[in-house]
């Protein structure tokens, strides 16, 4: 906001309108965010042009199809072992025409993030998105950030590189806050209210969550997302990460960021001002709206996502968060206040525990039990003011290894 020290996501920053089409690099193109972004681009060819795509490598057929549809100059995959299959898929799509350049390996997405373009859409899932985020910022690109983990684990590093207005949030909650914050200054804000759907287990007690299955947890009632984000929504870890992200984006203290459960997912977040007014941003649950804001700001993309039919009755409900059944938000607040490497430990341990849960090696409640233990063992984190990428990577490596050890121990005890 106009009097905020934050260099990130300031809706008051003046932008020059882009002449002609805006060149976009899409990272994570075969995932949920990437495929919806490409849908937007294909429907708005006069506004956007995708110049390069990156993906993990699990869906090379789709990646090749996207490359042909968009006529990109380069494609990247993190897995070098899928390059032969990708070459075959591109040859099938392109026929006798020249195929795009192929980049492969762990640094491939980072290379694309620094390539010539206007905006980098980081739709990668997980903290592996940190290096591309830093590369895009260092290269001076506008960063449409859907990869919340990179900001959370590398907060001071990201904020040190970001210029005013360089990051536009793509999370539905932070895109909502971004728009609602335009109505006032930082001094006017009393609190941020981040909404949560409550996931598939809203209303259940901790005891009732003991035996839920991965299939139960993947059945999200309002959003269609990838498996990791969907499980994070079921545990409300996703909401805890979003609280940390809101603090980093808008420099609002943690005690002024509230979480409220809103099952319909119509209101994506709210800003309460000091005069008692609350501004809410609302649309039907569809990520194409936040994506369009991220890649198109300061202009809006007409018909990017569905609007409400106000001629039909609807019910909008709001409930307090059950911190006993879902302790993840409270733990995330403590981790965010600690800063330094603590958020990286929290996120890395959670990623390992989600994988163990999906594989049947850890019960649902064991996810947060294990993450809590790993965070406690980590102790005092490296200082946020002197944080380095090496610190983040070292903390993540330790947290992943420790989370795996504890998950294996839990499995062995359950079978004994």
C-alpha positions as CSV (number, residue, x, y, z in Angstrom):
1,X,0.0,0.0,0.0
2,X,1.1,3.6,-0.5
3,X,2.8,4.0,2.9
4,X,3.9,0.3,3.3
5,X,7.6,-0.6,3.3
6,X,6.9,-3.8,1.4
7,X,8.2,-3.9,-2.1
8,X,5.7,-6.6,-3.0
9,X,2.3,-6.7,-4.5
10,X,1.4,-3.1,-4.0
11,X,-2.0,-2.3,-5.7
12,X,-1.2,1.4,-5.6
13,X,2.0,1.1,-7.7
14,X,1.5,2.8,-11.1
15,X,2.1,0.5,-14.0
16,X,2.6,1.4,-17.7
17,X,0.1,-0.3,-20.0
18,X,1.8,-2.9,-22.1
19,X,1.7,-2.2,-25.8
20,X,0.8,-5.2,-27.9
21,X,1.0,-8.7,-26.6
22,X,2.7,-9.5,-23.3
23,X,5.3,-12.3,-23.5
24,X,4.8,-14.9,-20.8
25,X,7.0,-17.8,-19.5
26,X,4.8,-20.5,-17.8
27,X,6.6,-22.7,-15.2
28,X,4.6,-25.8,-14.2
29,X,2.6,-25.7,-17.5
30,X,1.1,-29.2,-17.2
31,X,-0.2,-28.7,-13.7
32,X,-3.5,-27.1,-12.6
33,X,-2.3,-23.5,-12.7
34,X,-0.4,-24.0,-15.9
35,X,-3.2,-25.6,-17.9
36,X,-5.7,-22.9,-16.8
37,X,-3.2,-20.2,-17.7
38,X,-2.7,-21.7,-21.1
39,X,-6.5,-21.7,-21.6
40,X,-6.6,-18.0,-20.8
41,X,-3.7,-17.3,-23.2
42,X,-5.4,-19.3,-26.1
43,X,-8.6,-17.3,-25.5
44,X,-6.8,-14.0,-25.5
45,X,-4.1,-14.2,-28.3
46,X,-4.2,-10.5,-28.8
47,X,-3.1,-9.9,-25.2
48,X,-0.7,-12.7,-24.4
49,X,2.0,-14.8,-26.1
50,X,3.7,-17.7,-24.3
51,X,7.4,-17.9,-25.2
52,X,8.5,-20.9,-23.1
53,X,7.1,-23.7,-21.0
54,X,8.5,-25.8,-18.2
55,X,7.2,-28.9,-16.5
56,X,8.4,-31.7,-14.2
57,X,8.3,-34.2,-16.9
58,X,5.5,-36.6,-16.0
59,X,3.2,-35.6,-18.9
60,X,5.4,-35.1,-21.9
61,X,2.6,-35.7,-24.3
62,X,0.6,-32.8,-22.9
63,X,3.7,-30.6,-22.8
64,X,4.4,-31.3,-26.4
65,X,0.8,-30.5,-27.3
66,X,1.0,-27.2,-25.4
67,X,4.2,-26.3,-27.1
68,X,2.6,-26.8,-30.5
69,X,-0.5,-24.9,-29.7
70,X,1.5,-21.9,-28.4
71,X,4.4,-22.1,-30.8
72,X,6.9,-21.6,-28.0
73,X,10.6,-21.1,-28.5
74,X,11.7,-23.5,-25.7
75,X,10.4,-26.2,-23.4
76,X,12.1,-27.4,-20.2
77,X,11.7,-30.6,-18.1
78,X,13.2,-31.2,-14.7
79,X,13.7,-34.9,-15.4
80,X,16.5,-35.5,-17.8
81,X,15.4,-39.2,-18.3
82,X,12.2,-38.1,-20.2
83,X,14.0,-36.1,-22.9
84,X,13.9,-38.9,-25.5
85,X,10.1,-39.3,-24.9
86,X,9.7,-35.5,-25.1
87,X,11.6,-35.4,-28.4
88,X,9.3,-38.1,-29.8
89,X,6.2,-36.3,-28.6
90,X,7.4,-33.0,-30.1
91,X,8.2,-34.7,-33.4
92,X,4.7,-36.2,-33.5
93,X,3.1,-32.8,-32.8
94,X,5.3,-30.8,-35.2
95,X,5.8,-33.2,-38.0
96,X,8.3,-31.7,-40.5
97,X,8.3,-28.3,-38.7
98,X,11.2,-27.2,-36.5
99,X,10.7,-28.2,-32.8
100,X,11.4,-25.9,-29.9
101,X,14.7,-25.9,-28.0
102,X,14.7,-28.5,-25.1
103,X,16.2,-27.7,-21.8
104,X,16.5,-30.5,-19.1
105,X,17.6,-30.9,-15.6
106,X,17.0,-29.4,-12.1
107,X,18.1,-25.9,-13.4
108,X,16.1,-25.9,-16.6
109,X,13.1,-24.0,-15.1
110,X,15.5,-21.5,-13.5
111,X,17.0,-20.8,-16.9
112,X,13.7,-20.1,-18.5
113,X,12.7,-17.8,-15.6
114,X,15.5,-15.5,-16.5
115,X,14.8,-15.6,-20.3
116,X,13.5,-12.7,-22.3
117,X,9.9,-12.0,-21.5
118,X,7.6,-9.6,-19.6
119,X,6.1,-11.9,-17.0
120,X,7.0,-15.3,-15.5
121,X,4.1,-17.3,-14.1
122,X,5.6,-19.6,-11.4
123,X,3.0,-22.4,-11.1
124,X,5.5,-24.9,-9.8
125,X,4.4,-26.8,-6.7
126,X,6.7,-26.9,-3.7
127,X,9.9,-25.2,-2.6
128,X,11.7,-26.3,-5.7
129,X,10.2,-23.1,-7.1
130,X,12.5,-20.9,-5.1
131,X,15.4,-20.8,-7.6
132,X,13.1,-19.8,-10.5
133,X,11.5,-17.1,-8.4
134,X,14.8,-15.6,-7.5
135,X,16.0,-15.9,-11.1
136,X,12.9,-14.1,-12.5
137,X,13.2,-11.3,-9.9
138,X,16.9,-10.8,-10.5
139,X,16.3,-10.7,-14.3
140,X,13.8,-7.9,-13.7
141,X,10.7,-9.9,-14.8
142,X,7.2,-9.3,-13.4
143,X,6.5,-12.4,-11.3
144,X,3.0,-13.8,-11.2
145,X,3.5,-15.9,-8.1
146,X,1.4,-19.1,-7.7
147,X,4.3,-20.9,-6.0
148,X,3.7,-19.7,-2.5
149,X,6.3,-22.0,-1.1
150,X,9.2,-20.0,-2.7
151,X,8.1,-16.8,-0.9
152,X,7.5,-18.7,2.4
153,X,10.8,-20.6,2.5
154,X,12.9,-17.8,1.1
155,X,11.1,-14.7,2.4
156,X,14.0,-12.4,3.2
157,X,15.8,-13.5,0.0
158,X,12.8,-12.9,-2.2
159,X,12.0,-9.5,-0.6
160,X,15.6,-8.3,-1.0
161,X,15.4,-8.9,-4.7
162,X,11.9,-7.7,-5.5
163,X,11.4,-4.2,-6.8
164,X,8.2,-2.2,-6.0
165,X,5.2,-4.0,-7.6
166,X,7.3,-6.7,-9.2
167,X,5.4,-9.6,-7.6
168,X,1.7,-10.1,-8.3
169,X,0.1,-12.8,-6.2
170,X,-1.9,-15.6,-8.0
171,X,-3.3,-17.4,-5.0
172,X,-7.0,-16.7,-4.9
173,X,-6.7,-15.4,-1.3
174,X,-3.8,-13.1,-2.0
175,X,-5.2,-11.9,-5.3
176,X,-8.4,-11.0,-3.3
177,X,-6.4,-9.1,-0.6
178,X,-4.4,-7.4,-3.4
179,X,-7.6,-6.0,-4.9
180,X,-9.3,-5.1,-1.5
181,X,-6.2,-3.3,-0.3
182,X,-6.5,-0.9,-3.2
183,X,-9.3,0.9,-1.2
184,X,-7.1,2.3,1.5
185,X,-3.6,2.8,2.9
186,X,-1.6,0.6,5.2
187,X,-2.6,2.8,8.1
188,X,-6.3,2.3,7.3
189,X,-6.0,-1.5,7.7
190,X,-7.2,-3.2,10.9
191,X,-6.8,-6.8,9.8
192,X,-6.6,-9.2,6.9
193,X,-9.2,-12.0,6.9
194,X,-8.1,-15.0,4.9
195,X,-10.9,-17.4,4.0
196,X,-10.7,-21.2,4.0
197,X,-13.1,-23.7,2.5
198,X,-12.5,-26.0,5.4
199,X,-11.7,-28.8,3.0
200,X,-13.4,-32.1,2.9
201,X,-13.3,-32.6,6.7
202,X,-14.9,-29.4,7.9
203,X,-16.8,-30.0,11.2
204,X,-14.9,-33.2,12.1
205,X,-13.1,-33.6,15.4
206,X,-9.5,-34.8,15.6
207,X,-10.7,-38.2,16.7
208,X,-13.0,-38.4,13.6
209,X,-10.0,-37.7,11.4
210,X,-7.9,-40.6,12.7
211,X,-8.9,-43.1,10.0
212,X,-9.6,-40.9,6.9
213,X,-8.0,-42.2,3.7
214,X,-6.1,-40.4,1.0
215,X,-9.2,-40.8,-1.3
216,X,-11.3,-39.0,1.4
217,X,-8.7,-36.2,1.7
218,X,-8.4,-35.8,-2.1
219,X,-12.2,-35.2,-2.5
220,X,-12.2,-31.4,-2.1
221,X,-15.7,-30.0,-2.1
222,X,-15.1,-26.8,-4.1
223,X,-11.6,-26.7,-5.8
224,X,-9.9,-28.9,-8.4
225,X,-6.2,-28.9,-7.6
226,X,-3.1,-31.1,-7.6
227,X,-2.7,-33.8,-5.0
228,X,-0.2,-32.0,-2.7
229,X,-2.2,-28.8,-2.6
230,X,-5.5,-30.8,-2.1
231,X,-4.0,-32.6,0.9
232,X,-2.7,-29.4,2.3
233,X,-6.2,-28.0,2.0
234,X,-7.6,-31.0,3.9
235,X,-5.1,-30.4,6.8
236,X,-5.4,-26.6,6.4
237,X,-1.6,-26.5,6.1
238,X,-2.3,-24.6,2.9
239,X,-4.1,-21.9,5.0
240,X,-1.2,-21.7,7.4
241,X,1.2,-21.2,4.4
242,X,-1.1,-18.5,3.2
243,X,-1.0,-16.7,6.5
244,X,2.8,-16.5,6.3
245,X,2.5,-15.4,2.7
246,X,0.1,-12.6,3.5
247,X,2.4,-11.4,6.2
248,X,5.4,-11.3,3.8
249,X,3.4,-9.7,0.9
250,X,1.7,-7.0,2.9
251,X,3.8,-6.5,6.0
252,X,0.8,-7.0,8.3
253,X,1.6,-8.5,11.7
254,X,0.5,-12.1,12.3
255,X,-1.8,-11.0,15.1
256,X,-3.8,-9.0,12.6
257,X,-4.2,-11.8,10.1
258,X,-7.3,-13.9,10.8
259,X,-8.6,-17.2,9.2
260,X,-12.3,-17.8,8.8
261,X,-14.0,-20.9,7.3
262,X,-16.2,-20.1,4.3
263,X,-17.4,-23.5,2.8
264,X,-18.8,-22.0,-0.4
265,X,-15.4,-20.5,-1.4
266,X,-17.2,-17.5,-2.9
267,X,-15.4,-14.8,-0.8
268,X,-11.7,-15.3,-1.4
269,X,-10.5,-13.0,1.4
270,X,-11.4,-9.7,3.0
271,X,-9.7,-6.6,4.4
272,X,-11.2,-4.9,7.5
273,X,-10.5,-1.2,7.8
274,X,-10.2,0.9,10.9
275,X,-13.6,2.6,10.2
276,X,-15.4,-0.7,10.5
277,X,-15.7,-1.3,6.8
278,X,-14.9,-4.8,5.5
279,X,-14.1,-5.2,1.8
280,X,-14.5,-8.6,0.3
281,X,-13.5,-9.9,-3.1
282,X,-15.9,-12.5,-4.4
283,X,-16.2,-14.7,-7.5
284,X,-17.3,-18.3,-8.0
285,X,-14.4,-20.7,-7.2
286,X,-12.3,-20.6,-10.4
287,X,-8.5,-20.0,-10.5
288,X,-8.6,-18.4,-14.0
289,X,-9.6,-15.0,-12.4
290,X,-6.5,-14.8,-10.1
291,X,-4.3,-16.1,-13.0
292,X,-5.6,-13.4,-15.3
293,X,-4.9,-10.8,-12.6
294,X,-1.4,-12.1,-12.2
295,X,-0.4,-12.1,-15.9
296,X,-2.6,-9.1,-17.0
297,X,-2.3,-6.5,-14.2
298,X,-2.9,-3.6,-14.2
299,X,-5.4,-4.4,-17.0
300,X,-8.3,-6.8,-16.4
301,X,-9.0,-9.6,-18.8
302,X,-12.7,-9.6,-19.9
303,X,-14.5,-12.9,-19.2
304,X,-11.5,-14.5,-17.6
305,X,-13.7,-16.5,-15.3
306,X,-17.4,-16.9,-14.6
307,X,-19.3,-14.2,-12.6
308,X,-22.2,-14.7,-10.2
309,X,-25.7,-15.0,-11.4
310,X,-27.3,-12.6,-9.0
311,X,-30.8,-13.6,-10.1
312,X,-30.4,-16.9,-8.2
313,X,-30.5,-17.2,-4.4
314,X,-27.4,-18.4,-2.6
315,X,-26.2,-18.9,0.9
316,X,-22.8,-17.6,2.1
317,X,-21.6,-19.0,5.4
318,X,-18.7,-18.1,7.7
319,X,-17.4,-20.2,10.7
320,X,-14.6,-19.9,13.2
321,X,-11.5,-22.1,12.6
322,X,-11.3,-25.2,14.8
323,X,-7.7,-25.1,16.0
324,X,-7.9,-28.3,17.9
325,X,-8.8,-30.4,14.9
326,X,-6.7,-28.4,12.6
327,X,-3.6,-27.2,14.4
328,X,-1.6,-26.3,11.3
329,X,-2.6,-22.7,11.1
330,X,-1.4,-22.0,14.7
331,X,1.8,-23.8,14.0
332,X,2.4,-21.8,10.8
333,X,1.9,-18.6,12.7
334,X,4.6,-19.6,15.2
335,X,6.9,-20.7,12.4
336,X,6.3,-17.4,10.6
337,X,7.1,-15.4,13.7
338,X,10.4,-17.3,14.2
339,X,11.3,-16.6,10.6
340,X,14.7,-17.6,9.2
341,X,14.8,-21.3,8.3
342,X,11.8,-22.3,10.3
343,X,9.3,-21.8,7.5
344,X,11.5,-24.0,5.2
345,X,11.6,-26.7,7.8
346,X,7.8,-26.5,8.3
347,X,7.2,-26.7,4.5
348,X,9.7,-29.4,3.7
349,X,8.6,-31.7,6.6
350,X,5.0,-31.2,5.4
351,X,5.8,-32.2,1.8
352,X,7.5,-35.4,3.1
353,X,4.6,-36.2,5.4
354,X,2.0,-35.6,2.6
355,X,3.9,-38.0,0.4
356,X,3.9,-40.6,3.2
357,X,0.2,-40.2,3.8
358,X,-0.6,-40.6,0.1
359,X,1.5,-43.7,0.0
360,X,-0.3,-45.2,3.1
361,X,2.7,-44.9,5.4
362,X,1.3,-42.2,7.7
363,X,-2.2,-41.6,9.1
364,X,-3.9,-38.3,8.4
365,X,-3.3,-36.9,11.9
366,X,0.2,-38.1,11.7
367,X,1.0,-35.4,9.1
368,X,0.7,-32.5,11.5
369,X,2.0,-34.6,14.5
370,X,5.2,-35.3,12.6
371,X,5.6,-31.7,11.2
372,X,5.1,-30.3,14.7
373,X,7.9,-32.7,16.1
374,X,10.3,-31.8,13.3
375,X,9.7,-28.0,13.9
376,X,10.3,-28.5,17.6
377,X,13.5,-30.4,17.0
378,X,14.8,-27.7,14.6
379,X,14.9,-25.3,17.5
380,X,16.2,-21.7,16.9
381,X,16.4,-21.0,13.2
382,X,19.1,-19.3,11.3
383,X,18.6,-15.5,11.5
384,X,16.3,-14.0,8.8
385,X,18.6,-11.1,8.3
386,X,21.5,-13.3,7.3
387,X,19.5,-16.0,5.5
388,X,21.2,-17.6,2.5
389,X,20.0,-20.0,-0.1
390,X,22.4,-22.5,1.3
391,X,20.8,-22.1,4.8
392,X,17.4,-22.8,3.2
393,X,18.6,-25.9,1.4
394,X,20.4,-27.3,4.4
395,X,17.4,-26.8,6.6
396,X,15.1,-28.4,4.0
397,X,17.4,-31.4,3.6
398,X,17.5,-32.0,7.4
399,X,13.7,-31.6,7.7
400,X,12.9,-34.0,4.9
401,X,15.3,-36.6,6.3
402,X,14.0,-36.2,9.9
403,X,10.3,-36.3,8.7
404,X,11.0,-39.6,6.8
405,X,12.6,-41.1,9.9
406,X,9.7,-40.2,12.1
407,X,7.2,-41.4,9.5
408,X,9.0,-44.8,9.3
409,X,9.0,-45.0,13.1
410,X,5.3,-44.3,13.2
411,X,4.6,-47.0,10.6
412,X,6.7,-49.5,12.6
413,X,4.9,-48.7,15.8
414,X,1.5,-49.0,14.2
415,X,2.4,-52.5,12.9
416,X,3.9,-53.7,16.1
